[in-house]
């Protein structure tokens, strides 16, 4: 019995799967070529977030700060955090790695992609790493410096969307220059330097 089974397995390995298929050739897999976004010199080399991506970056930062504050509050039973606790959470939020963010080209437009951001295409190439984590961290720290920890935490405590509204959609916000996700006015982040 064993020699017959061994011969059957060996024959199966030599002939390969689908050898007994009498209906013709197996269907061929369709291939699709998806090019990586072509980045400009500013997008590749500047230490600052390009103006066209600042609104997306602001939304990513607001999302990450909200998530970190929500987790910290969950550990203390949804109570308000002490000043030292929320200052520490904000510092950690800005100092995180940011590696899950990058740039995708969607409908011919470059957009930042990652957690908390809309319109992510599953079949596209995302360019991560490089300058993006440092730019996001730098912007996050500039927001904390510009608004202050107490005001950011107060916005978070007012409810969902209040922090995003403060940072991104207010008069000086990165998304204040027209359609959401569009280019921000040139003066949107003067403190980013």
Secondary structure as UniProt FT lines:
FT   HELIX           2..15
FT   TURN            17..20
FT   HELIX           41..45
FT   HELIX           51..53
FT   HELIX           54..75
FT   TURN            76..78
FT   HELIX           83..95
FT   TURN            99..100
FT   STRAND          102..106
FT   TURN            107..108
FT   STRAND          109..113
FT   TURN            115..116
FT   TURN            122..123
FT   STRAND          127..128
FT   TURN            130..131
FT   HELIX           132..147
FT   HELIX           149..158
FT   TURN            160..161
FT   HELIX           162..164
FT   HELIX           165..169
FT   TURN            171..172
FT   TURN            174..175
FT   TURN            180..181
FT   TURN            186..189
FT   HELIX           190..192
//
